[in-house]
């Protein structure tokens, strides 16, 4: 229930404040500009209250803003995209109980520099189509270990030797594994 008396008082108070120049500079500033005292310099605001601006309250979900799928769904999307592009040894790790930084790691292996680039680009295209945008990418030029950061999902694309050397699965052994093919 809207209190119409309170709303009317607020409107009157706002008009008086604007006429004093509080919202658009002090009366001293206006006097220095050559305007009569209390007159506002903006073409959008007048002594009578200016342009009417309204705000609306949405009662339903906002369909103009795309909503992202859950982090698990997006991590599995990354894994499926990598699988579609012939990645090997695909692992999705649930990092929520291990670190507050990321929810999921997606770790894949590419067979060549070209495949590593393709995997990184195709995963990014799939995430972009889902409404997500990459926050950062590292290692693309060297193509030994490409890391793509999507906020709550981190995608690691390795060549075989680099993946064996860093062994992220062993480093983060406390993290659970996700069956991305069934999720």
N, C-alpha and C positions, 0 to 999 in steps of 0.2 A: 504494500500500500504506500503510495507516494503522498507525503505531507505537502500539500500545495502552498500552504502559508510559508513553510520553511524554504520552499523552492523560490517563491516570489521574493522573500527577504534576501536570499542568496543572489538573485538576479539584480536586485536594486543595489546591494552592496558591491557587486562586481562592476556595475556601471559607474558608481561613485568612485571606486578605486581607479578605474580607467580614466575617468575625467580628471583625477588628480595627477595622472601621469605615472603612476607606480609601475604599470606594466610596460610602458614605452618611454622610460626615462623620467627623470624628476622634473618638476616645474622649473627648476633653475636651468636645466638643460634646454627645455623648450624655450625659455625666455632668451637664452643665449642664441638660439637658432632663429630668433625673430618672430616666432609664433606667439599669438596672444596666450596669456596664462591659461593652462588647462586644455588648450587645443592640441590634438594629437597630429603628428606628422604623417602617420601611415594612411594610405588611401583606403585601407581595409578596416580602419577603426575610426569611428566618429564619436562625437560627444553623446550621440543618442544610443551608443552601444555597439555600433559597427555591424559587420557581416555576421549573420547568424550561422553558427556551426553546430551541427547536431552529431550526437554519438548514438550508435545503435547497439543494442545488446542482442547477441545471437542466442537463440534458444536451442539450436541444434548443433551438430558437429560442423566445423568450418570445412567446407569442401574445396575452398580455393587454395588451401595449403596442403600439399601432398603429405601423407603420413608414411613414415617408414615402417617396414616390416620389423619384426623383432630381430634382435641381434643374432639369435640362433638361426632364424630363417635366412638372414643375409649371409651368415657364415656358410650355411649349407648351399646357398646359391653360388657362392664363390667356389666351393668344392666341386659342385656339379659343373660349373663353367670350366674349371680346370680339367675335369675329367673329359668333358666334351672336346677339349683341345689337347688330348693325349698326354696329360700330366701323369706322372708316376708317384707312387707312395703318398697318396693324399691322406692327410690327417687333420681333423678338426679337434682342437683341445678346448675344453671348458675351463677358462681361467678365473672365473668369478670367485672361487674360494681361495685362490692363490695370490692374486694381485688385484688391487682396486683400479689399475690403469686400463685394462682391457677385459672384455667379457669372453672373447674367443680369439684363438690363433688358428689360422688356416695355413698349413704347411704343405707345400707341393714341390716336386722336383721336375725340372725341365731337362731335356736331353742336349740342348744346344743353345747358343746365344740367341738365335732366331726364335726358338721355341719359348725361351724365357721371356723375351720381349712380347711375343704373341700372348702368352699366358697373362702377363701383367696388363696388357692392353685389353684383352677380352674380359678379364675380371673387372677392370675399371668400367668398361662399357656396360656390363651386366648390372653393376652397382649403380651406375648413372641412370640406367633405364628404370631401376627400382626407386629412384629418387634420392639416392645417397651421393655424396660427393667426396672425393678423396681429399683428405686434409694434408697429406704429404706422401712423398715417395723418395726412397733412397736406393742407391745402387744400380739404377737403370743403365747407366753408361758402362759400368764395369761388367754387369750381367753375370755376376757370380752369386749374388744374393740380393734380390730386389724385395724391398719391404714397402708395402702400401698400407697407409694408416687411414682407416675409416671411422675413427673415434672409438667405438666399442668393438670393432673387428679389425684385427691386424693380419694381413696376408703376407706370407713369406714365400717367395719363389726362389728356389735354390738350384744350382747345378749339383751334380751328384757328389763331387769331392767336397764342396763347401758344406753341404748338408751333413755329410759324415763327420767333418771336422768340428762343426759347432754343435751338432747333436742336440737340438732344442728339445726334442722329445725326452731326452734323458735329463737335461737341465731342469725342465719343468715337469718332472715325473709325478709330482703330486697332483697335477691337473688331470681331470677326468677326460676321457676320450668320448667324442660324440659319433654315433653311427649316422653319418651325414647322408648315406644312401637311403635310409629309412625315415629320417627326420623331415 
